[in-house]
Amino acid sequence: MALTGYLAPVDLEHELRDEMAAAGVRASRRPHERLVLSTDPPFGSAWAANIWHDVEEIPITSIGHAAKELRDRQRNWAMYAPLHHGRAKLIAEKLPHVSAKPIEIGGVVPAAPLGSWTLLEPDLLLAATTCSSPFPNGEPRLVEDRVGPPSRAYLKLYEALVRQRRWPQAGERCLDLGASPGGWTWLLAQTGAAVVAVDKAPLADHIDRMPNVRWQEGSAFALDPREHEPVDWLCSDIICFPQRLLGLVQRWVDAGTARNMVCTIKFKGDTDHGIVREFAAIPGATVQHLHHNKHELTFVRSANPDHRARLDDHLS
């Protein structure tokens, strides 16, 4: 019987468990810290940092034996070791080195497959050669800029574009809704794209002065997408209830005037898993928790017909 592992983001194990319960997916045994295992058919978890597919249980007799079992299956592995950490570290030292160089602006996810493994017991290895995330435990390393952006919120859009393997290009049009103070606008402008930033509040002065940025005073919800010029990228990190954001997204989808969309779905209190499914049901969409998200998810919709194969998502 196939075994699937769902690795929860740090401090968000309850969200993953609630999502699995809402989807009728049962845990097959006691969770291995953040890793929940199930023999039920895999499902598209939005709250898993990484999904381990076709997990194997491998009895081992020594550290060298464990390393050989992993090397015989493939080259690249990421360790998850909440227990038996010392022994796991000795195994990892016998495996080929996996480069974890931080990804720069404009960069994309690694192409090489990355498996995941852990020690359930000192003599029992758990391993999956195929995982939903190309990053160790679903945690990408990005090259942070601590001077330009006014807050760290830009890292959410940065990560989403890295995972999507597509960035705005010079000359493309971007619309940043609820943009102030301008972190997402700053990142979009780094690509050379033309950015219109919509908010009732002004941008930070140094972002407002960027030559390819124009601030438009007003409410994101007051824009009529049917009357708006088409944009290549519609982005939003607006603080609002998920239902209101869903309405905004659906209006732009129906109008057909935004080729690509990246929006943060923010929750206050309990997560509404039903509305998450509504976002995910929009044609061409994926919804997932990014490493730089907090109690929120990121909605991505790509104009590319092959976007599902190209995105690092949790629906595979």
Backbone torsions as a table, in degrees:
resi	resn	phi	psi	omega
1	MET	NA	129.3	-176.3
2	ALA	-64.7	140.6	-179.7
3	LEU	-117.1	131.2	178.9
4	THR	-119.8	139.7	178.0
5	GLY	-113.0	136.2	178.0
6	TYR	-117.9	115.0	-178.7
7	LEU	-96.3	117.0	-178.5
8	ALA	-76.9	150.0	170.6
9	PRO	-63.5	157.5	179.7
10	VAL	-57.5	130.8	177.5
11	ASP	69.0	10.2	-179.6
12	LEU	-124.2	26.6	178.8
13	GLU	-58.5	-35.5	-178.3
14	HIS	-64.9	-34.1	178.7
15	GLU	-66.1	-42.8	178.3
16	LEU	-63.7	-45.1	-179.4
17	ARG	-62.9	-41.8	178.8
18	ASP	-64.2	-40.7	179.6
19	GLU	-64.3	-42.1	178.7
20	MET	-63.9	-41.8	178.4
21	ALA	-62.6	-42.1	179.9
22	ALA	-64.4	-30.3	179.7
23	ALA	-89.6	-1.5	179.9
24	GLY	74.0	22.9	179.7
25	VAL	-96.6	123.3	-174.4
26	ARG	-99.0	140.6	172.6
27	ALA	-74.3	135.9	-175.8
28	SER	-87.2	-12.3	-179.5
29	ARG	-162.1	177.3	177.8
30	ARG	-61.8	134.5	-178.9
31	PRO	-57.5	143.2	174.9
32	HIS	-90.8	78.5	-172.0
33	GLU	58.0	-115.5	-176.9
34	ARG	-82.0	-8.1	-176.7
35	LEU	-94.9	118.2	179.0
36	VAL	-107.1	128.0	-176.8
37	LEU	-107.1	143.2	-178.6
38	SER	-147.0	143.0	174.0
39	THR	-96.2	-0.7	175.3
40	ASP	-71.8	159.2	178.6
41	PRO	-55.5	141.5	-179.3
42	PRO	-60.0	147.4	176.6
43	PHE	-130.8	162.7	-177.7
44	GLY	-79.7	85.3	-178.0
45	SER	-77.8	125.7	175.2
46	ALA	-81.4	-24.6	-172.9
47	TRP	-99.0	7.3	176.2
48	ALA	-91.5	130.2	175.0
49	ALA	-70.2	-29.3	178.5
50	ASN	-157.2	142.4	176.3
51	ILE	-114.0	125.5	178.1
52	TRP	-94.8	118.8	-178.3
53	HIS	-97.8	145.4	175.2
54	ASP	48.6	57.9	-177.0
55	VAL	-69.7	137.5	177.2
56	GLU	-107.5	141.8	168.1
57	GLU	-100.1	121.5	-172.7
58	ILE	-124.0	108.2	174.8
59	PRO	-64.7	138.9	-179.2
60	ILE	-130.1	153.7	-179.2
61	THR	-110.2	-14.8	-178.2
62	SER	-162.8	172.4	176.8
63	ILE	-63.7	-44.8	178.7
64	GLY	-62.9	-38.4	178.3
65	HIS	-63.3	-42.6	179.0
66	ALA	-61.3	-45.5	180.0
67	ALA	-62.7	-40.1	179.5
68	LYS	-64.8	-41.9	178.6
69	GLU	-58.5	-41.0	179.9
70	LEU	-70.9	-45.8	-179.2
71	ARG	-62.5	-33.8	179.6
72	ASP	-66.0	-22.1	-177.5
73	ARG	-90.2	-41.2	176.0
74	GLN	-172.4	177.0	-174.6
75	ARG	-84.7	-50.3	-166.4
76	ASN	-95.8	126.6	-177.6
77	TRP	-137.4	147.3	173.0
78	ALA	-117.8	135.2	-178.0
79	MET	-92.9	136.2	168.2
80	TYR	-121.5	114.3	-171.0
81	ALA	-135.2	73.0	176.3
82	PRO	-74.1	-23.4	178.1
83	LEU	-127.6	158.7	178.5
84	HIS	53.0	41.1	-171.1
85	HIS	-63.4	-42.0	-178.4
86	GLY	-60.6	-45.3	179.1
87	ARG	-66.3	-40.6	179.0
88	ALA	-62.6	-39.6	179.7
89	LYS	-63.5	-38.1	177.7
90	LEU	-65.3	-36.3	175.4
91	ILE	-65.1	-45.8	-178.0
92	ALA	-60.0	-34.4	-179.5
93	GLU	-66.8	-18.9	178.9
94	LYS	-94.7	1.4	179.2
95	LEU	-99.0	157.0	177.1
96	PRO	-57.8	144.7	180.0
97	HIS	-70.0	136.1	175.8
98	VAL	-109.3	119.3	-178.6
99	SER	-64.3	133.6	178.3
100	ALA	-124.7	42.3	-179.4
101	LYS	-64.0	131.6	179.1
102	PRO	-57.7	144.5	-177.2
103	ILE	-90.5	129.9	-179.0
104	GLU	-83.4	164.3	174.5
105	ILE	-56.5	130.2	-176.2
106	GLY	94.7	-9.9	179.9
107	GLY	-81.7	169.7	-177.6
108	VAL	-133.4	174.3	-177.2
109	VAL	-65.6	151.8	175.8
110	PRO	-60.6	147.2	-178.4
111	ALA	-86.3	-26.5	-175.8
112	ALA	-71.0	138.5	177.6
113	PRO	-66.3	147.2	-179.1
114	LEU	-130.0	115.7	177.1
115	GLY	-85.0	169.7	179.3
116	SER	-130.9	147.3	179.0
117	TRP	-148.9	159.9	176.8
118	THR	-153.7	168.5	173.9
119	LEU	-105.9	113.8	173.6
120	LEU	-73.0	-41.1	176.8
121	GLU	-138.5	164.5	178.4
122	PRO	-55.2	-26.6	-178.4
123	ASP	-115.3	19.6	-179.8
124	LEU	-138.2	115.2	-178.7
125	LEU	-97.2	141.6	174.5
126	LEU	-119.1	126.7	-173.7
127	ALA	-145.4	146.8	175.7
128	ALA	-136.5	121.2	179.5
129	THR	-75.2	-24.1	-177.7
130	THR	-115.9	124.2	179.6
131	CYS	-132.3	158.6	-177.6
132	SER	-75.3	-24.8	-177.4
133	SER	-109.7	138.8	175.9
134	PRO	-84.4	1.1	-178.8
135	PHE	-105.4	145.3	177.2
136	PRO	-54.9	118.4	-179.6
137	ASN	55.6	26.3	176.6
138	GLY	72.7	22.1	-173.6
139	GLU	-119.1	94.8	179.2
140	PRO	-73.1	152.3	172.5
141	ARG	-106.9	124.2	-178.0
142	LEU	-115.0	153.5	176.1
143	VAL	-82.2	104.6	-175.6
144	GLU	-80.6	143.9	172.5
145	ASP	-109.7	115.4	-176.7
146	ARG	-98.3	11.4	-178.0
147	VAL	-116.9	-49.2	-172.9
148	GLY	-71.3	-58.3	-176.9
149	PRO	-73.2	144.9	-177.7
150	PRO	-77.5	-9.9	177.1
151	SER	-157.3	175.0	-179.9
152	ARG	-84.9	2.5	-179.0
153	ALA	-62.1	-24.8	-178.9
154	TYR	-62.9	-21.2	-178.3
155	LEU	-64.7	-26.6	178.2
156	LYS	-65.3	-47.1	178.5
157	LEU	-67.9	-40.9	176.5
158	TYR	-53.2	-51.9	-179.0
159	GLU	-64.3	-41.3	-179.3
160	ALA	-60.9	-41.0	-179.0
161	LEU	-72.4	-37.2	174.9
162	VAL	-59.6	-47.0	-179.2
163	ARG	-66.9	-33.9	-177.8
164	GLN	-73.9	-18.2	-177.2
165	ARG	65.7	22.3	177.0
166	ARG	-143.9	135.8	176.8
167	TRP	-122.9	154.6	170.7
168	PRO	-56.9	147.7	-179.1
169	GLN	-110.2	158.2	177.3
170	ALA	-54.7	132.1	-179.9
171	GLY	93.1	-16.6	176.4
172	GLU	-74.7	159.6	-177.5
173	ARG	-104.9	129.0	179.7
174	CYS	-120.3	141.5	176.3
175	LEU	-121.6	116.9	-178.9
176	ASP	-106.6	110.1	-175.8
177	LEU	-92.9	132.9	-175.9
178	GLY	67.0	47.1	-164.0
179	ALA	-78.2	-29.5	-172.5
180	SER	-60.1	139.5	4.0
181	PRO	-83.3	-4.1	170.0
182	GLY	120.8	18.3	180.0
183	GLY	-61.8	-47.6	179.6
184	TRP	-68.7	-38.4	177.2
185	THR	-59.3	-44.0	179.6
186	TRP	-57.5	-46.4	-178.2
187	LEU	-65.1	-45.5	179.0
188	LEU	-59.8	-39.1	-178.9
189	ALA	-67.5	-25.5	179.0
190	GLN	-62.8	-22.6	-176.3
191	THR	-82.7	-11.0	-175.6
192	GLY	92.1	-1.5	177.6
193	ALA	-71.8	158.8	174.7
194	ALA	-87.9	126.8	-173.0
195	VAL	-119.1	126.1	169.3
196	VAL	-103.9	120.2	-177.1
197	ALA	-105.8	117.6	-175.6
198	VAL	-105.8	125.1	175.8
199	ASP	-170.2	153.1	174.2
200	LYS	-71.4	-28.3	179.1
201	ALA	-95.3	147.3	-179.2
202	PRO	-72.6	164.0	175.1
203	LEU	-78.5	162.9	169.9
204	ALA	-57.9	143.5	-172.2
205	ASP	-54.9	-44.9	-175.0
206	HIS	-69.7	-22.9	176.5
207	ILE	-82.5	-37.9	177.9
208	ASP	-61.8	-26.5	-178.3
209	ARG	-84.8	-6.7	179.5
210	MET	-63.7	134.2	-171.0
211	PRO	-63.9	-25.7	-177.9
212	ASN	-103.3	21.8	179.2
213	VAL	-120.1	135.9	174.1
214	ARG	-132.4	124.3	177.4
215	TRP	-86.4	134.0	177.1
216	GLN	-120.2	113.2	-177.8
217	GLU	-71.2	131.7	178.1
218	GLY	152.1	-178.3	-179.2
219	SER	-97.2	137.4	176.8
220	ALA	-61.6	-32.2	-176.5
221	PHE	-79.1	-13.3	179.8
222	ALA	-85.8	-13.5	-179.9
223	LEU	-71.3	138.3	175.3
224	ASP	-101.5	106.9	-176.4
225	PRO	-62.5	-22.7	178.9
226	ARG	-70.1	-23.4	-179.2
227	GLU	-105.8	0.1	-177.3
228	HIS	-90.4	144.1	175.6
229	GLU	-62.3	145.7	-179.1
230	PRO	-59.2	145.7	177.4
231	VAL	-125.8	151.8	178.4
232	ASP	-80.6	-32.0	-178.0
233	TRP	-138.8	126.0	171.6
234	LEU	-113.2	121.9	-176.6
235	CYS	-126.5	147.6	-177.7
236	SER	-154.5	129.2	171.8
237	ASP	-122.2	33.8	-176.1
238	ILE	-64.6	140.0	171.3
239	ILE	-85.7	107.1	179.2
240	CYS	-160.2	167.1	177.7
241	PHE	-67.7	145.0	-178.2
242	PRO	-55.1	-37.3	-179.1
243	GLN	-63.0	-37.7	179.7
244	ARG	-69.7	-39.7	177.3
245	LEU	-65.1	-39.0	178.7
246	LEU	-59.3	-42.6	177.7
247	GLY	-61.6	-42.5	179.0
248	LEU	-62.7	-47.3	-179.4
249	VAL	-61.0	-44.4	-177.9
250	GLN	-64.6	-35.3	177.4
251	ARG	-62.9	-42.3	179.2
252	TRP	-70.1	-37.4	177.4
253	VAL	-63.8	-46.0	-179.4
254	ASP	-63.3	-36.3	-179.2
255	ALA	-74.0	-25.0	179.0
256	GLY	70.1	26.8	-175.6
257	THR	-107.5	10.3	175.6
258	ALA	-131.1	115.5	-175.7
259	ARG	-72.8	-39.5	-179.3
260	ASN	-132.5	145.8	-178.1
261	MET	-136.5	137.5	172.8
262	VAL	-135.5	115.6	-175.8
263	CYS	-136.6	143.4	175.9
264	THR	-92.1	128.3	175.6
265	ILE	-98.8	112.2	-174.4
266	LYS	-103.1	141.0	-178.9
267	PHE	-118.6	143.4	173.5
268	LYS	-123.4	119.6	-174.2
269	GLY	81.6	-143.7	-177.1
270	ASP	-69.6	145.5	177.5
271	THR	-75.9	134.2	175.7
272	ASP	-91.1	94.6	-176.9
273	HIS	-68.2	-24.7	177.8
274	GLY	-65.0	-42.3	-179.1
275	ILE	-73.1	-28.3	173.9
276	VAL	-60.8	-42.1	178.4
277	ARG	-64.5	-32.9	177.4
278	GLU	-66.6	-41.9	175.6
279	PHE	-61.2	-46.3	-176.3
280	ALA	-66.1	-24.7	-178.4
281	ALA	-78.9	-11.3	178.1
282	ILE	-65.0	129.1	-177.2
283	PRO	-54.0	131.9	178.8
284	GLY	82.6	7.8	-172.6
285	ALA	-104.1	152.6	167.0
286	THR	-133.4	151.8	177.9
287	VAL	-132.9	128.6	180.0
288	GLN	-155.1	158.9	174.4
289	HIS	-87.5	122.9	177.0
290	LEU	-89.6	159.4	179.4
291	HIS	-59.1	-32.2	-177.5
292	HIS	-93.8	3.0	170.5
293	ASN	-77.3	156.1	170.6
294	LYS	-106.6	-120.7	175.8
295	HIS	-85.3	68.7	-175.5
296	GLU	-162.0	163.0	177.2
297	LEU	-125.7	163.9	178.2
298	THR	-115.9	126.2	177.2
299	PHE	-95.7	128.2	178.2
300	VAL	-128.9	132.4	174.8
301	ARG	-132.7	125.7	-176.2
302	SER	-111.7	144.8	177.6
303	ALA	-77.0	-17.1	-177.4
304	ASN	-69.2	132.2	-179.8
305	PRO	-64.9	-24.9	-179.6
306	ASP	-100.1	24.8	-172.5
307	HIS	-62.5	-32.5	-176.4
308	ARG	-65.5	-32.9	178.7
309	ALA	-76.9	-21.9	-173.3
310	ARG	-96.1	-22.9	-179.9
311	LEU	-80.1	145.6	169.5
312	ASP	-85.9	92.8	-177.1
313	ASP	-124.5	-179.4	-175.2
314	HIS	-111.8	25.5	-179.6
315	LEU	-105.8	2.4	179.7
316	SER	-78.5	NA	NA
